[in-house]
Amino acid sequence: MSASSDLVLRPAVDTGPRLLDSVYASLPEGTERVAIEHFTINESAGRFYEREGFAVERVEDAASGDPRQRVTWRVKGLR
């Protein structure tokens, strides 16, 4: 993994933003937005995506009714 084109990820060193940058770079030209989902109970994921410019689009309750399985969908416009 020494090639300059390798994406080297180290925990707690901007891993999340670097992964998103990699995703953005791989999107087809003209992509207008990116959508992600995370378990609502995962508040640190929610804070991360908020910092990265993702806004809540909707929250879906789990079919089981288990609040730990509630899912938050977030979107970010790219234009």
Secondary structure as GFF3:
##gff-version 3
##sequence-region A 1 79
A	DSSP	alpha_helix	15	26	.	.	.	ID=ss1
A	DSSP	beta_strand	33	39	.	.	.	ID=ss2
A	DSSP	alpha_helix	43	51	.	.	.	ID=ss3
A	DSSP	beta_strand	55	60	.	.	.	ID=ss4
A	DSSP	three_ten_helix	67	69	.	.	.	ID=ss5
A	DSSP	beta_strand	71	77	.	.	.	ID=ss6
###
